[in-house]
Amino acid sequence: MNEKRKMPFPEAVTAVFAKTPRRGAVKTRLQPLLGEEGALSLHKSLIQFVFRNLEAAALCPLEFWVAVGDGALEGDSLHEEVFASICNVKDIYKQADGDLGARMADCARQVLQRAHSVVLVGADCPAVDGAYLQQALQHLQDGANIVFGPAEDGGYVLLGLRQVPDCLFVDMPWGSEQLMQITRERMRAAGLGWVELEPRWDVDRPEDLPRWEALRPCGPV
C-alpha cells in the first residue's frame, strides 16, 4: 500500500492486454517470416519488455489481463511462467469471452469499479514507454474522460478511460487500418470529447521488426 501511495497516479490502473503464449496462436501475421517458434519467442519477449518498461516507470499499479483462448486451461494460462515471473499472481486477470471490444469493455468496467481511471495497453506495443503513459494518465487526472494513443497502422496502442461508452467497443473493425478513423467518427456522432497523443507503433508486421530489434536490449529476435 505504501508503494502505491508513492506513485504519482495511485488511483489509476494500467491494464496490459496479452494473449497466453501458445505456439501457433500468437503473432500469426509474422509466422510466415519467423515460423511458429519465432513468433512465440517474439510474443514472450514483447510481453516481458512492455510490462517491465512500464513497471520501471512506477506511475500507477499495473495488471496483466490475459486472453486465455480456446483449448487452454484457465489456471495454466493465468499462471503461465511468462506472466507469473514478472507480475504478482493477484494482479493477473482473465479477459472475458467475446471479441476484442467486449474484452476491453469488460476489463475497463471492472477496473473502474475500484479505480479513478484505467489505461489499456497492448503487450505488443513496446513504443508505449513511461513518458507516453504518463501523458495519458495526466490527461485523465486533469479531467479527460477518454484518451487515445493512435497507432501508425490505423488502430491504437493505448486507450485511457474514466467512462466506458458502448460506441467504442461494439461492431468495430478490430485489426483494420480504419479502426481509429471509425472510432473518431463514432465519438463525434455520440457527442463525446477525447484527447489524442502522438501516434506510436506496435509489432504486427514484418516492417515493424527492425524498430523492435533496435529498441530491445538483447538484440535481434
Backbone torsions as a table, in degrees:
resi	resn	phi	psi	omega
1	MET	NA	-40.3	179.5
2	ASN	-62.9	-39.0	178.0
3	GLU	-62.5	-39.5	178.9
4	LYS	-62.3	-41.5	-178.2
5	ARG	-65.9	-27.6	-179.8
6	LYS	-75.7	-16.8	-179.8
7	MET	-71.4	146.3	-179.5
8	PRO	-68.3	-21.7	-179.5
9	PHE	-130.2	65.2	-173.4
10	PRO	-68.5	-19.2	-177.8
11	GLU	-93.5	4.9	176.8
12	ALA	-106.6	163.9	174.8
13	VAL	-134.9	135.3	170.5
14	THR	-101.7	124.3	-179.9
15	ALA	-107.0	113.8	178.7
16	VAL	-90.3	117.5	-178.5
17	PHE	-88.2	129.8	-178.6
18	ALA	-149.1	147.4	171.5
19	LYS	-86.5	146.9	172.3
20	THR	-58.5	130.8	-179.8
21	PRO	-68.1	105.1	179.9
22	ARG	-133.2	129.0	-177.7
23	ARG	-56.0	127.8	177.9
24	GLY	87.4	-8.3	-174.7
25	ALA	-113.6	-0.1	-177.7
26	VAL	-127.3	149.3	179.9
27	LYS	49.0	50.0	-173.8
28	THR	-66.4	-30.4	179.4
29	ARG	-70.3	-17.6	179.9
30	LEU	-101.6	-3.9	-178.9
31	GLN	-63.8	-35.5	176.9
32	PRO	-59.6	-28.5	-180.0
33	LEU	-90.3	-43.5	-172.3
34	LEU	-98.9	-17.5	-171.2
35	GLY	80.0	166.8	-177.6
36	GLU	-64.2	-41.5	-179.4
37	GLU	-68.4	-40.4	179.1
38	GLY	-65.6	-39.4	178.1
39	ALA	-66.4	-38.3	177.9
40	LEU	-65.4	-42.9	177.9
41	SER	-62.5	-42.0	177.2
42	LEU	-60.7	-45.9	-178.6
43	HIS	-58.9	-45.9	179.2
44	LYS	-64.1	-40.5	-179.7
45	SER	-64.2	-39.5	178.5
46	LEU	-65.2	-44.0	178.8
47	ILE	-56.3	-49.5	-178.1
48	GLN	-64.2	-44.1	-177.2
49	PHE	-64.4	-49.4	-175.4
50	VAL	-63.5	-47.8	-176.9
51	PHE	-65.4	-46.5	-177.5
52	ARG	-66.5	-35.5	178.7
53	ASN	-63.8	-45.6	179.7
54	LEU	-72.8	-34.6	177.8
55	GLU	-63.4	-39.5	-179.5
56	ALA	-63.4	-28.2	178.8
57	ALA	-69.7	-23.9	175.3
58	ALA	51.4	47.9	-177.6
59	LEU	-90.9	-38.3	-178.2
60	CYS	-161.6	168.1	176.6
61	PRO	-59.3	142.6	178.3
62	LEU	-114.1	146.1	175.9
63	GLU	-136.2	151.3	168.2
64	PHE	-95.6	132.7	170.5
65	TRP	-117.6	113.3	-166.5
66	VAL	-105.7	129.6	171.9
67	ALA	-85.5	111.9	-174.0
68	VAL	-71.7	-48.5	178.4
69	GLY	86.8	160.9	-179.0
70	ASP	-66.7	141.7	173.8
71	GLY	79.5	4.7	179.2
72	ALA	-106.7	140.8	176.2
73	LEU	-76.4	132.8	-175.0
74	GLU	-56.8	-48.0	-178.1
75	GLY	-62.2	-45.2	179.5
76	ASP	-61.2	-38.8	-176.1
77	SER	-71.0	-44.5	-177.1
78	LEU	-70.7	-29.3	-177.2
79	HIS	-105.4	19.0	175.1
80	GLU	-50.1	138.8	-173.3
81	GLU	-53.3	-39.2	-176.5
82	VAL	-63.0	-29.4	176.2
83	PHE	-83.8	-52.4	-174.3
84	ALA	-64.9	-23.2	-178.8
85	SER	-75.9	-17.3	-177.6
86	ILE	-125.9	3.1	-175.4
87	CYS	-147.6	140.6	173.8
88	ASN	-60.2	138.7	-178.3
89	VAL	-56.6	-34.7	-179.5
90	LYS	-65.0	-16.6	-179.4
91	ASP	-102.6	17.3	177.2
92	ILE	-110.1	123.9	-175.5
93	TYR	-123.9	149.1	176.4
94	LYS	-86.6	129.9	173.5
95	GLN	-68.4	153.5	177.0
96	ALA	-69.6	169.4	172.1
97	ASP	-75.4	168.3	177.4
98	GLY	106.7	-175.6	-179.6
99	ASP	-75.2	179.3	-175.7
100	LEU	-59.1	-38.6	179.8
101	GLY	-61.8	-44.9	179.1
102	ALA	-63.2	-38.7	-178.5
103	ARG	-70.9	-39.5	178.2
104	MET	-67.4	-43.6	-179.6
105	ALA	-62.7	-42.5	179.5
106	ASP	-63.0	-45.1	178.1
107	CYS	-59.0	-49.5	-178.0
108	ALA	-59.9	-43.4	-179.0
109	ARG	-64.9	-41.1	179.0
110	GLN	-64.1	-46.1	-177.4
111	VAL	-66.3	-38.9	-176.9
112	LEU	-70.7	-9.5	172.5
113	GLN	-74.5	-16.9	-177.3
114	ARG	-131.4	6.8	-178.9
115	ALA	-142.7	158.7	179.1
116	HIS	-72.8	-35.1	-178.5
117	SER	-154.3	162.4	178.7
118	VAL	-136.3	141.5	174.5
119	VAL	-120.8	121.9	178.1
120	LEU	-98.4	129.9	-179.2
121	VAL	-132.2	135.2	177.0
122	GLY	-77.5	142.6	180.0
123	ALA	-71.3	-5.0	176.5
124	ASP	-104.7	25.1	-176.7
125	CYS	-119.8	71.5	-176.2
126	PRO	-69.4	-15.6	177.9
127	ALA	-77.0	-8.9	173.6
128	VAL	-83.3	96.6	-178.6
129	ASP	-102.3	-175.0	-177.0
130	GLY	-61.2	-40.1	-179.3
131	ALA	-65.0	-38.6	179.9
132	TYR	-68.3	-44.6	177.1
133	LEU	-61.4	-39.3	-179.7
134	GLN	-61.3	-38.9	176.7
135	GLN	-58.1	-46.2	-179.0
136	ALA	-63.8	-45.8	-179.3
137	LEU	-63.1	-37.9	179.7
138	GLN	-66.4	-42.3	177.5
139	HIS	-60.3	-42.6	179.0
140	LEU	-65.3	-42.9	179.2
141	GLN	-64.5	-32.3	-179.3
142	ASP	-80.8	-2.7	173.5
143	GLY	121.3	-7.4	176.7
144	ALA	-65.5	139.5	177.8
145	ASN	-90.4	-26.6	-176.4
146	ILE	-141.5	130.5	178.1
147	VAL	-130.6	130.8	177.3
148	PHE	-113.3	141.8	164.3
149	GLY	-109.1	96.0	-177.0
150	PRO	-62.5	149.5	174.8
151	ALA	-98.0	148.6	179.9
152	GLU	-63.1	-23.3	-178.5
153	ASP	-90.3	8.0	174.6
154	GLY	104.7	-7.5	175.6
155	GLY	-99.5	-142.9	171.0
156	TYR	-146.0	151.1	-175.8
157	VAL	-101.9	-13.3	-176.7
158	LEU	-149.2	140.4	175.2
159	LEU	-138.0	116.7	177.3
160	GLY	-106.0	137.6	-173.4
161	LEU	-140.3	143.6	163.0
162	ARG	-116.3	-6.3	175.1
163	GLN	-144.9	167.6	-174.4
164	VAL	-128.1	81.9	178.8
165	PRO	-70.9	131.0	-179.9
166	ASP	-58.6	-30.7	-175.1
167	CYS	-63.2	-18.0	179.1
168	LEU	-80.4	-17.6	-165.7
169	PHE	-124.2	-14.0	-173.7
170	VAL	-102.0	130.8	176.1
171	ASP	55.3	48.1	177.1
172	MET	-104.6	149.9	-178.8
173	PRO	-84.4	73.1	-177.0
174	TRP	-59.4	133.9	-178.4
175	GLY	86.5	-3.1	-178.6
176	SER	-88.6	151.8	175.4
177	GLU	-69.6	-11.7	-179.1
178	GLN	-95.7	1.4	-172.4
179	LEU	-57.8	-49.9	-176.2
180	MET	-66.4	-38.8	179.4
181	GLN	-65.5	-43.5	178.5
182	ILE	-66.2	-36.7	176.7
183	THR	-61.1	-44.0	177.7
184	ARG	-60.2	-42.7	179.9
185	GLU	-63.2	-42.3	178.3
186	ARG	-61.8	-42.0	-178.6
187	MET	-64.7	-44.9	179.2
188	ARG	-61.9	-43.8	-178.8
189	ALA	-62.8	-31.9	-179.4
190	ALA	-87.3	-3.7	-179.5
191	GLY	71.3	29.1	-178.0
192	LEU	-99.3	142.1	175.1
193	GLY	-97.1	157.6	179.5
194	TRP	-156.7	167.2	176.2
195	VAL	-118.6	137.2	175.7
196	GLU	-115.6	131.4	173.0
197	LEU	-86.9	177.9	176.0
198	GLU	-67.1	144.8	179.2
199	PRO	-61.9	146.6	174.9
200	ARG	-131.5	171.6	-176.5
201	TRP	-110.8	156.6	171.8
202	ASP	-123.2	-176.9	-176.4
203	VAL	-114.2	93.9	-179.3
204	ASP	-128.1	-26.0	-170.1
205	ARG	-125.2	159.5	179.1
206	PRO	-54.2	-35.6	-178.6
207	GLU	-70.0	-12.1	177.3
208	ASP	-82.4	-20.1	-172.4
209	LEU	-64.8	-40.3	178.9
210	PRO	-59.7	-36.9	179.0
211	ARG	-69.2	-37.8	176.6
212	TRP	-64.9	-42.6	-179.7
213	GLU	-63.8	-33.7	178.2
214	ALA	-74.9	-27.8	-175.2
215	LEU	-84.6	-43.2	-173.3
216	ARG	-69.8	144.3	-173.0
217	PRO	-75.0	-16.2	-172.4
218	CYS	-100.8	11.8	178.0
219	GLY	88.3	-165.7	-173.3
220	PRO	-63.1	155.5	175.4
221	VAL	-64.3	NA	NA
